[in-house]
C-alpha cells in the first residue's frame, strides 16, 4: 500500500472511530474518571477564545469535545445564538490539542485548540467540507494539508479502482501503480516541507508522529542484517515524539504508536517489557500528561493482557508508580483498588515462590503439604468436578503425568468443589488417584475450626483461602513450578505444558 493510500485510510478510520465514540458513554476506566470531571468543569478566563459560526444552526446545543489518546470526551457545552454563532473560552497550554465541535446529529468537525484566537466558519450540512479558517495559523496549516490530501485522494481514486479490477491488463495495472507512487511521493514531499518550515507547530508534531523513522541503508553482506534493522528501528522508534510537549497525548496518533510499540515492536517477554516500560516512562520526566497516559496505558495493558505472566509487569508498575504516590490523578479509593489488585496477584505471578498449601487429601483425613513434594517439576492444578473444560483437560494431564512422572513431575491437584463428595466420587471414578489430590471442606472452613487449625499450625490462612491466594475466578487454574516451588508458567494446557517441559529439559 502506498504512503498516500495509508494516510487516506487512516484519516477515514479516525473519523469513523470518532462517530462511534461520541455516541458511547465516556471512558469508564480509573484513569479518566477524575480526568473527565475536571475537564467538564474547566472554564478558563483566557485572552484567546474559540469562535465558530455554523450556517444552518440556530439555538442548538453545541459541544466542545477533545481527544485524549484514541478516545473523545466532552469538555464544554454552549448554545448557539440565532445566527449560529458559538463561543468557547481558550484552553490552557497543557490542555491544548485536537478538539472537535459537535452539533446535533451528531455531526462534527475537528480543529486544533492552541494558544491563539481561533475563528472558524462552516455549515451544518457539511461541517468538515465547508470549514473556512478566518483566524488561526495552526488551523490554516491543518486544513491546507487536509485539502491537499483530499485533492490527491480524488485523483487517486480511478487508479486505485484499476488495481482492484480483476479484468485490468498488466499494462494498466503498472501504469496505475506508477501514478499512485507519484502521488505518494508528492505527499511525502509535502510532509517534509511542513516539518521543515513549521516544525514547532502542533500540527507538524502530530504529523511527525504518524511518519515512520527513515531507516538508513545497511550493507547487504552484514550478518543478521534483519536483527540490526530491528534494533535500529526499536532504538529510534520514539525519535518522532517531542516528550516535552503535553499536547501530544491529545491526538489518536499518540495512542496508535504507543499501542504498536508495546504490543507489536517489543517482544512479549514480561521481564523485558518491564525494563522497556521504565525506560519509556523515564523519558516523560517533566511532562505530567504524558507520564499519566503512558503509565496508565502500560498498567492497564499488562493487567488485561492474555500473554502469560504479564501480571508480573502489572505488579511492577503498581509498586513503582502507584504505591510511591506518583499516580496523582487517582482518588484514594481508586488507588486502593489498584493496589489491592496487585496484592491479589503477588502469590500467583510468574517468578514468585508459591505459598505453601496444606489441605486434606482425598479421604479428608491426612493433610498434604505442597512444600513436602520433592520433585523437579510440580504442577498445581485447581479444578472442579462440574467444570466441562476441566473434564476435557484432566485426561490429557493424566497421560502427561504417566509420561513425565519418572522424569521428575508431580501433580498437586486441588479440588475447587465446596462440597468434597462430588469431587471425591469423580476422582475415584476416573481413577485420577496417582497424583496428590487435596481439597477443603465446609467443616475446616468454619470460622472456629479454621482459627484452631491455623493456630495449631495444621494449615495456613493462605491454604484455606486458596481461591483468593491463586486468584481463582475460573477453572482449571494451572501453575508449573520448578524444584524450588517458583512459578515458571501458568494458565497453560497439557500440550503447552509438555512443550515447556521439553524446552526446560533441553536447556539442561
C-alpha positions as CSV (number, residue, x, y, z in Angstrom):
1,X,0.0,0.0,0.0
2,X,1.4,3.4,-0.9
3,X,2.0,6.1,1.7
4,X,-0.8,8.2,0.2
5,X,-3.3,5.4,0.5
6,X,-2.2,4.7,4.0
7,X,-2.8,8.3,5.0
8,X,-6.2,8.4,3.4
9,X,-7.3,5.2,5.0
10,X,-6.0,6.4,8.4
11,X,-8.0,9.6,8.1
12,X,-11.2,7.8,7.2
13,X,-10.8,5.4,10.2
14,X,-10.2,8.3,12.5
15,X,-13.5,9.9,11.5
16,X,-15.4,6.6,11.9
17,X,-13.9,6.0,15.3
18,X,-15.0,9.4,16.5
19,X,-18.6,8.9,15.4
20,X,-18.7,5.7,17.4
21,X,-17.1,7.2,20.5
22,X,-19.3,10.3,20.5
23,X,-22.4,8.0,20.9
24,X,-20.9,5.8,23.6
25,X,-20.5,6.5,27.3
26,X,-17.4,8.3,28.4
27,X,-14.4,6.1,29.1
28,X,-15.1,4.5,32.4
29,X,-11.6,3.4,33.4
30,X,-10.0,4.7,36.6
31,X,-7.5,7.0,34.8
32,X,-10.1,9.2,33.3
33,X,-12.9,9.2,35.8
34,X,-11.2,12.0,37.6
35,X,-9.8,13.5,34.4
36,X,-13.2,13.8,32.7
37,X,-14.8,15.5,35.7
38,X,-12.0,18.1,35.8
39,X,-12.3,18.7,32.1
40,X,-16.1,19.1,32.1
41,X,-16.0,21.7,34.8
42,X,-13.0,23.7,33.5
43,X,-13.8,27.2,32.3
44,X,-10.9,29.4,31.6
45,X,-10.6,33.1,31.6
46,X,-8.0,33.1,28.7
47,X,-7.0,36.0,26.5
48,X,-7.8,33.8,23.5
49,X,-11.0,32.2,22.5
50,X,-12.7,29.8,20.1
51,X,-15.4,31.5,17.9
52,X,-17.4,29.4,15.4
53,X,-20.3,30.3,13.1
54,X,-22.3,27.4,11.7
55,X,-24.7,28.1,8.9
56,X,-27.9,26.2,9.5
57,X,-27.7,26.1,13.3
58,X,-29.9,28.3,15.4
59,X,-30.4,27.9,19.2
60,X,-29.0,24.4,19.2
61,X,-26.8,22.9,22.0
62,X,-23.2,22.6,20.8
63,X,-20.5,20.6,22.5
64,X,-16.7,21.1,22.6
65,X,-15.0,17.7,22.7
66,X,-11.4,16.8,22.8
67,X,-9.2,13.8,22.1
68,X,-7.3,12.0,24.8
69,X,-5.4,9.3,23.0
70,X,-7.8,7.5,20.7
71,X,-10.9,8.4,22.7
72,X,-13.1,11.5,22.7
73,X,-14.5,13.3,25.7
74,X,-16.9,16.2,26.1
75,X,-15.1,19.2,27.5
76,X,-17.7,22.0,27.4
77,X,-21.1,22.9,26.1
78,X,-22.9,26.1,24.9
79,X,-26.0,27.1,23.0
80,X,-25.7,28.7,19.5
81,X,-27.3,32.1,19.1
82,X,-29.9,32.7,16.3
83,X,-27.1,33.4,13.8
84,X,-25.4,30.1,14.6
85,X,-22.5,31.7,16.5
86,X,-20.9,30.0,19.4
87,X,-18.0,30.9,21.7
88,X,-15.8,28.8,24.0
89,X,-13.0,30.0,26.2
90,X,-9.5,29.2,25.1
91,X,-7.7,26.2,26.5
92,X,-4.8,26.3,29.0
93,X,-1.4,25.4,27.4
94,X,-1.3,21.8,28.8
95,X,-4.9,21.2,27.6
96,X,-4.4,22.2,24.0
97,X,-4.6,19.6,21.4
98,X,-7.0,18.2,18.8
99,X,-10.6,19.2,19.6
100,X,-14.0,18.9,17.8
101,X,-17.1,21.0,17.6
102,X,-20.1,18.6,17.9
103,X,-23.5,19.6,16.7
104,X,-26.9,17.7,16.6
105,X,-26.8,14.5,14.5
106,X,-24.2,14.1,15.8
107,X,-22.1,16.0,13.2
108,X,-18.7,17.4,13.9
109,X,-15.5,18.9,12.6
110,X,-12.1,18.8,14.1
111,X,-9.7,21.6,14.8
112,X,-6.5,22.3,16.8
113,X,-7.0,24.2,20.0
114,X,-3.8,26.2,20.7
115,X,-3.0,29.4,22.5
116,X,-4.2,31.7,19.8
117,X,-7.6,33.2,18.7
118,X,-9.5,30.7,16.6
119,X,-12.2,31.9,14.3
120,X,-13.9,29.4,12.0
121,X,-17.0,29.4,9.7
122,X,-18.7,26.2,8.4
123,X,-22.1,24.7,7.7
124,X,-24.4,22.2,9.4
125,X,-24.7,20.4,6.1
126,X,-21.0,19.7,5.6
127,X,-19.2,20.6,8.8
128,X,-15.7,19.4,7.6
129,X,-16.0,20.1,3.9
130,X,-17.2,23.7,4.4
131,X,-14.7,24.8,7.0
132,X,-13.2,28.2,6.4
133,X,-10.4,29.3,8.7
134,X,-10.9,33.0,9.4
135,X,-8.2,33.3,12.0
136,X,-5.7,30.7,13.3
137,X,-2.3,29.9,11.7
138,X,-2.3,26.5,13.3
139,X,-5.7,25.5,11.7
140,X,-4.8,27.1,8.4
141,X,-1.9,24.6,8.2
142,X,-4.1,21.7,9.4
143,X,-6.8,22.4,6.8
144,X,-4.4,23.2,4.0
145,X,-3.0,19.8,4.5
146,X,-6.4,18.2,4.6
147,X,-7.3,19.9,1.3
148,X,-4.0,18.8,-0.2
149,X,-4.8,15.2,0.7
150,X,-8.4,15.5,-0.5
151,X,-7.3,16.6,-4.0
152,X,-4.8,13.7,-4.2
153,X,-7.4,11.3,-3.0
154,X,-9.8,12.3,-5.7
155,X,-7.1,12.0,-8.3
156,X,-6.0,8.6,-7.0
157,X,-9.5,7.1,-6.9
158,X,-9.7,5.9,-10.6
159,X,-6.2,4.4,-10.4
160,X,-7.0,2.6,-7.2
161,X,-10.1,1.2,-9.0
162,X,-7.8,-0.2,-11.7
163,X,-5.8,-2.1,-9.0
164,X,-8.9,-3.7,-7.6
165,X,-10.3,-4.6,-11.1
166,X,-9.7,-8.3,-11.8
167,X,-10.1,-7.7,-15.5
168,X,-7.4,-4.9,-15.7
169,X,-4.5,-5.6,-18.0
170,X,-0.9,-5.8,-16.7
171,X,0.0,-2.6,-18.5
172,X,-2.9,-0.7,-17.0
173,X,-2.0,-2.0,-13.5
174,X,1.6,-0.9,-13.9
175,X,0.5,2.5,-15.1
176,X,-1.9,2.9,-12.1
177,X,0.8,1.9,-9.7
178,X,3.2,4.4,-11.2
179,X,0.7,7.2,-10.8
180,X,-0.1,6.2,-7.2
181,X,3.6,6.1,-6.5
182,X,4.0,9.6,-7.8
183,X,1.1,10.8,-5.6
184,X,2.7,9.1,-2.7
185,X,6.0,10.9,-3.4
186,X,4.0,14.2,-3.6
187,X,2.5,13.6,-0.2
188,X,5.9,12.7,1.3
189,X,7.4,15.9,-0.2
190,X,4.6,18.0,1.3
191,X,5.1,16.3,4.7
192,X,8.8,17.1,4.6
193,X,8.0,20.7,3.7
194,X,5.6,21.1,6.6
195,X,8.1,19.6,9.1
196,X,11.0,21.8,7.8
197,X,9.0,25.0,7.7
198,X,6.6,24.5,10.6
199,X,8.4,22.0,12.9
200,X,7.4,23.8,16.1
201,X,3.7,24.0,15.3
202,X,1.4,21.4,16.9
203,X,0.1,20.1,13.6
204,X,3.6,19.4,12.4
205,X,4.3,17.4,15.7
206,X,1.1,15.4,15.1
207,X,2.0,14.7,11.5
208,X,5.5,13.7,12.5
209,X,4.1,11.1,14.9
210,X,2.4,9.1,12.1
211,X,5.6,9.0,10.0
212,X,7.9,6.0,10.4
213,X,11.6,6.8,11.1
214,X,13.6,6.6,7.9
215,X,16.0,3.7,8.3
216,X,19.5,4.0,6.9
217,X,20.8,1.6,4.4
218,X,22.9,-1.3,5.8
219,X,25.4,-3.2,3.8
220,X,23.8,-6.3,2.3
221,X,26.7,-8.5,3.3
222,X,26.2,-7.8,7.1
223,X,25.4,-11.0,9.0
224,X,22.0,-10.8,10.7
225,X,21.0,-7.6,8.9
226,X,17.4,-8.0,9.8
227,X,18.3,-8.1,13.5
228,X,20.4,-4.9,13.1
229,X,17.5,-3.3,11.3
230,X,15.1,-4.3,14.0
231,X,17.4,-2.9,16.8
232,X,17.8,0.3,14.9
233,X,14.1,0.7,14.4
234,X,13.4,-0.1,18.1
235,X,16.1,2.3,19.3
236,X,14.8,5.2,17.0
237,X,11.1,4.4,17.3
238,X,10.4,7.4,19.6
239,X,12.5,9.9,17.7
240,X,9.3,11.3,16.2
241,X,7.9,12.3,19.5
242,X,8.6,15.5,21.5
243,X,8.4,14.2,25.0
244,X,8.4,17.7,26.5
245,X,5.0,18.6,24.8
246,X,2.0,17.6,26.9
247,X,-0.4,18.3,23.9
248,X,0.8,15.2,22.0
249,X,-1.4,12.9,24.1
250,X,-4.5,14.7,22.8
251,X,-4.4,13.0,19.4
252,X,-5.2,9.5,18.3
253,X,-1.8,9.1,16.7
254,X,0.0,9.1,20.1
255,X,-2.1,6.1,21.3
256,X,-1.6,4.4,18.0
257,X,2.2,4.5,18.1
258,X,2.3,3.6,21.8
259,X,0.0,0.6,21.2
260,X,2.1,-0.6,18.3
261,X,5.3,-0.2,20.3
262,X,4.0,-2.1,23.3
263,X,2.2,-4.9,21.5
264,X,4.0,-5.3,18.2
265,X,7.5,-3.9,18.3
266,X,8.6,-5.2,21.7
267,X,9.0,-8.9,22.3
268,X,6.2,-10.1,24.6
269,X,8.5,-11.2,27.4
270,X,7.4,-9.8,30.7
271,X,10.8,-9.1,32.2
272,X,11.9,-7.3,29.0
273,X,8.7,-5.4,28.9
274,X,9.2,-4.1,32.4
275,X,12.6,-2.8,31.6
276,X,11.3,-1.1,28.4
277,X,8.3,0.4,30.4
278,X,10.6,2.1,32.9
279,X,12.9,3.3,30.1
280,X,10.0,4.8,28.2
281,X,8.3,6.4,31.2
282,X,11.7,8.0,32.3
283,X,11.6,10.0,29.1
284,X,8.4,11.7,30.2
285,X,10.1,13.5,33.2
286,X,8.6,17.0,33.5
287,X,5.6,16.1,31.3
288,X,2.8,15.1,33.7
289,X,0.2,14.5,30.9
290,X,2.5,12.1,29.0
291,X,3.6,10.4,32.2
292,X,0.0,9.8,33.1
293,X,-1.0,8.5,29.7
294,X,1.9,6.1,29.2
295,X,1.8,4.8,32.8
296,X,-1.9,4.1,32.7
297,X,-1.7,2.5,29.2
298,X,1.0,0.1,30.3
299,X,-0.6,-0.7,33.6
300,X,-4.0,-1.4,32.0
301,X,-2.5,-3.3,29.1
302,X,-0.4,-5.6,31.4
303,X,-3.3,-6.2,33.8
304,X,-5.7,-7.2,31.0
305,X,-3.2,-9.0,28.7
306,X,-3.7,-12.6,27.6
307,X,0.0,-13.1,27.4
308,X,1.3,-15.5,30.1
309,X,2.9,-13.8,33.1
310,X,2.1,-10.3,32.2
311,X,0.6,-9.8,35.6
312,X,4.3,-9.5,36.7
313,X,4.5,-6.3,34.7
314,X,1.3,-5.0,36.3
315,X,2.5,-5.6,39.8
316,X,5.8,-4.0,39.0
317,X,4.0,-0.9,37.6
318,X,1.9,-0.6,40.7
319,X,4.8,-0.9,43.0
320,X,6.9,1.6,41.1
321,X,4.5,4.3,40.2
322,X,1.2,3.9,42.2
323,X,2.3,2.8,45.6
324,X,5.0,5.5,45.6
325,X,2.4,8.3,45.2
326,X,3.1,9.2,41.6
327,X,-0.4,8.4,40.3
328,X,-1.7,11.8,41.4
329,X,-4.7,11.6,39.1
330,X,-6.4,8.9,41.1
331,X,-8.7,9.3,44.1
332,X,-7.7,7.4,47.2
333,X,-10.3,4.8,46.8
334,X,-9.3,4.2,43.2
335,X,-5.7,3.9,44.1
336,X,-6.6,1.5,46.9
337,X,-8.4,-0.8,44.4
338,X,-5.4,-0.9,42.1
339,X,-3.0,-1.7,45.0
340,X,-5.3,-4.4,46.3
341,X,-5.5,-6.0,42.8
342,X,-1.7,-6.1,42.7
343,X,-1.6,-7.7,46.1
344,X,-4.1,-10.3,45.0
345,X,-1.7,-11.3,42.2
346,X,1.6,-11.4,44.1
347,X,1.3,-15.1,45.2
348,X,0.4,-16.3,41.8
349,X,2.6,-14.3,39.4
350,X,5.5,-15.8,37.5
351,X,8.8,-15.7,39.2
352,X,7.3,-15.9,42.7
353,X,7.8,-18.7,45.1
354,X,4.3,-20.1,45.5
355,X,2.9,-20.1,49.1
356,X,2.8,-23.5,50.8
357,X,-0.6,-25.0,50.6
358,X,-1.6,-27.6,53.2
359,X,-5.0,-29.3,52.7
360,X,-6.7,-32.6,53.5
361,X,-6.2,-35.4,51.0
362,X,-8.8,-37.4,49.0
363,X,-10.0,-39.1,52.2
364,X,-10.1,-35.8,54.0
365,X,-8.0,-37.2,56.8
366,X,-4.3,-36.7,56.1
367,X,-3.0,-33.2,55.4
368,X,-0.7,-32.9,52.4
369,X,1.8,-30.1,52.1
370,X,2.8,-28.7,48.8
371,X,6.3,-27.9,50.1
372,X,6.7,-31.6,51.2
373,X,6.8,-32.6,47.5
374,X,10.3,-33.4,46.4
375,X,10.1,-33.1,42.6
376,X,12.0,-31.5,39.8
377,X,8.7,-30.1,38.5
378,X,5.4,-29.7,40.2
379,X,2.1,-28.8,38.6
380,X,-0.5,-27.1,40.9
381,X,-3.9,-27.8,39.3
382,X,-7.1,-26.2,40.7
383,X,-10.2,-27.8,39.2
384,X,-13.8,-28.7,39.7
385,X,-15.8,-31.9,39.1
386,X,-18.6,-29.9,37.4
387,X,-16.2,-28.0,35.1
388,X,-16.6,-29.0,31.5
389,X,-13.2,-27.7,30.4
390,X,-11.6,-29.5,33.4
391,X,-13.1,-32.8,32.3
392,X,-11.6,-32.3,28.8
393,X,-8.1,-31.4,30.2
394,X,-7.8,-33.9,33.0
395,X,-7.3,-37.0,30.8
396,X,-4.6,-35.1,28.9
397,X,-2.9,-34.3,32.2
398,X,-3.2,-37.9,33.2
399,X,-1.4,-39.0,30.0
400,X,1.3,-36.3,30.6
401,X,1.7,-37.4,34.2
402,X,2.3,-41.0,33.1
403,X,5.0,-39.9,30.6
404,X,6.7,-37.5,32.9
405,X,6.4,-38.8,36.4
406,X,9.6,-40.8,36.2
407,X,11.4,-37.7,34.9
408,X,10.5,-35.8,38.0
409,X,7.0,-34.4,37.5
410,X,4.4,-34.4,40.3
411,X,0.9,-33.0,40.3
412,X,-0.7,-31.4,43.3
413,X,-4.4,-31.2,42.3
414,X,-6.7,-29.0,44.4
415,X,-10.4,-29.7,44.2
416,X,-12.4,-26.4,44.0
417,X,-15.7,-28.0,44.8
418,X,-17.1,-26.5,48.1
419,X,-18.7,-29.9,48.8
420,X,-16.0,-32.6,48.7
421,X,-18.2,-35.6,47.9
422,X,-18.8,-34.9,44.2
423,X,-15.0,-34.3,43.8
424,X,-14.1,-37.5,45.7
425,X,-16.6,-39.5,43.6
426,X,-15.3,-38.1,40.3
427,X,-11.6,-38.7,41.2
428,X,-12.2,-42.3,42.1
429,X,-14.5,-43.0,39.2
430,X,-11.9,-41.6,36.7
431,X,-9.0,-43.1,38.6
432,X,-7.1,-39.8,39.0
433,X,-5.5,-41.2,42.1
434,X,-1.9,-41.5,41.1
435,X,-1.1,-37.8,41.8
436,X,-1.7,-35.9,45.0
437,X,-5.4,-34.9,45.5
438,X,-6.4,-32.3,48.1
439,X,-9.4,-30.1,48.9
440,X,-11.0,-28.1,51.5
441,X,-14.5,-28.7,53.0
442,X,-17.2,-26.7,54.9
443,X,-16.0,-28.1,58.3
444,X,-12.4,-26.8,58.1
445,X,-13.6,-23.5,56.6
446,X,-15.9,-22.8,59.5
447,X,-14.6,-19.8,61.4
448,X,-13.9,-21.6,64.7
449,X,-12.3,-24.7,63.0
450,X,-10.2,-22.5,60.8
451,X,-8.8,-20.5,63.7
452,X,-7.8,-23.6,65.6
453,X,-6.2,-25.2,62.5
454,X,-4.2,-22.1,61.8
455,X,-3.2,-21.5,65.5
456,X,-2.0,-25.1,65.8
457,X,-0.1,-24.8,62.5
458,X,-2.1,-27.6,60.9
459,X,-2.5,-25.4,57.9
460,X,-2.3,-21.7,56.9
461,X,-4.7,-18.9,56.1
462,X,-3.5,-18.8,52.5
463,X,-4.2,-22.6,52.3
464,X,-7.8,-22.2,53.4
465,X,-8.2,-19.1,51.2
466,X,-6.5,-20.8,48.2
467,X,-9.2,-19.4,45.9
468,X,-8.0,-15.8,46.8
469,X,-4.4,-16.8,47.1
470,X,-4.3,-18.0,43.5
471,X,-6.8,-15.6,42.0
472,X,-9.3,-18.4,41.1
473,X,-12.1,-17.0,39.0
474,X,-12.3,-19.9,36.6
475,X,-11.0,-23.4,36.4
476,X,-8.8,-25.2,35.6
477,X,-6.1,-23.0,37.0
478,X,-2.6,-24.3,36.3
479,X,0.8,-23.4,37.7
480,X,4.1,-25.1,36.7
481,X,6.7,-24.9,39.5
482,X,10.4,-25.6,39.5
483,X,12.2,-27.6,42.2
484,X,12.2,-24.5,44.5
485,X,8.4,-24.1,44.0
486,X,8.9,-21.0,41.9
487,X,6.3,-20.3,39.3
488,X,7.7,-21.0,35.9
489,X,4.5,-20.9,33.8
490,X,0.8,-20.7,34.3
491,X,-2.6,-20.9,32.7
492,X,-1.4,-23.5,30.2
493,X,-2.9,-26.5,28.5
494,X,-1.5,-30.0,28.9
495,X,0.0,-29.7,25.4
496,X,1.7,-26.4,26.2
497,X,2.9,-27.8,29.5
498,X,4.7,-30.7,27.8
499,X,6.3,-28.3,25.3
500,X,7.6,-26.2,28.2
501,X,8.9,-29.2,30.0
502,X,10.7,-30.4,26.8
503,X,12.3,-26.9,26.4
504,X,13.4,-26.9,30.1
505,X,14.9,-30.3,29.7
506,X,16.7,-29.2,26.6
507,X,18.3,-26.2,28.4
508,X,19.9,-28.6,30.8
